[in-house]
């Protein structure tokens, strides 16, 4: 599903990743572990197009994505749960989830995704009218994950 080959990436003149190779097979969960400064965030930022690659290639479902912008990569079906959650604190749980469905083609698709998130995270259903800032840390992490899943990552999109 995701194939990274010989990836070099970094910030300005600081090269953080050197010759990274990584495969994520369809239907599998892969964890990226390491200490602070090991390049975990840089890897995710390079895959999602937040930072440009220096060298190497990234394929998602057989399509080259390493020359795409981050919004084009998002539309291909890759979502990132941001470190620090980066919720909209004054918006409700429901409104934050709706922001994740920004690429939805219809209200029905958004409603289906919302129902799936509430089934996956029943606590969010209970808190759907509360501001995100009022949630506990664990509930905020559920919301950040739910918002990313609202984009239906991994589901193939047609242009």
N, C-alpha and C positions, 0 to 999 in steps of 0.2 A: 504494500500500500504506500509506504514512504521509504524512499531510498536516498541516502546522503552519501556522496562519494568525494573524498579528498577535499573536504570543505575547510577553507581558511576564512576567518572572519574576525572582526575586531572593531575598535573604535578609533578613528583617526589613524595615527601612526602605531597604535598599540594593537598588535595581533594577538588575540586571545585564543582562537582555535587554530590548530595546525593539523592539516591532513585528517580531519574527522571523517570516519566512515560509520554509518549507522543504518540499520534496516528495521522497520516496523512492519511485520506481516499483517495482513488483513485479519481482523478478529482477535488480535493479540493486544495485550497491554504491556508496554515497555516503560520501565522506570529509569530516569536519568538521575543518578546519585553522585554526589561529590561534595567536598568541602567548599567553604567560601572561596571564591576566586578560581574555581575549577573550570568555569565556562558553561555552566548549565543554562543560565539566563541568556548568555550570548548565543548558545546553540538554538534556543527557542526563538530568539529575536531574528537570527539569520534564516531559520526555516520559514518563519511567518513574514519575512520581508521587512521587518521593522528596521533592520540594519542591512546594508548590502554585503554580499559575499565578496571576498577578495579573489578566491579561486575555488574551483570545485563545482559539483553539480547536485541539484536536488530534484528528485522526481516524486510526484504524488499521483498515484493511480496511473502510472506510465506517462504522465505529462510533465514536461519540464516546467518547473515553477520558479526557478532561481532568477529569472529575468523579469518576473512579474512584480507589480507593486503590492503592498500589504493588503489593500482592499481587493485586488484581483485574487490573491491567494486565499483570502477569507471566503470569497465567492466560490472557490474551488472546493471548500469544505473543511478547511483547517481553522480551528479556533484555539485561542490561547486564554487560559485563566491567569490573569495578571497577578504577579507577585504584589502583595499588599492589597489585593482585592479590587481596588480602584472602582468602587461602587459610586453611584450617584446618591450621596447621603440624604439629601432632602427629598428625593423621590421615594415613592412607595416600593414595596417588594414587587408588586405587579408591574409598575412602570419600569423598574430596572430590568425585569424579565422581558418586557416588550422591547426594550432597547436592544436586547440580544437577537430579537427576531426582525431586525431592520431589513434583512435581506429576503424576508418572506414575500412570496408572490401574492398572497391573498390573506384575508382575515381568517378564513377557514384553516389555512396552514398555521397561522399564529395561534389560533384557538386550540388546535391539535397539539402543538408543541407545548403550550401552556398547561394543558391537561396532563401531558406526559411529565412535565416538571413537578406539578403538584402531586402526581402519583409517586414519583421518585423521591421527592422531598416534602412529605406531608406537613412538616413544620412550616414550610413556606406558604402553604395554603392557609394555615391558621393565621399567619402574619401578613397576608397579602396586602392589607390596607395600611400597614405600619410603614413609617419611614425607615429606610435602610440603616440610618445612623442609630436607630433604637434597638437594633438586633444585637444579640450576643456575638462574640467572635466566631463561634462555630456556625451560627445561623448566617452570618455574613459570608462565610466560606461556602456554605451551601448555595447562597444566592449568587455568588460570583461564578460558581461551577454551573448552576442552572442557567445563568445568563449566557455563558459560553455555549451550553448545549442547546439553547433556543435557536441558534443558527443552524442546527442540525448538521454538525460537522461529520464528515465522512459520507453523507448522503450525496450522491452525484447530482450536480446541478446542470441544467441545460442553459446555454447562453441566450 
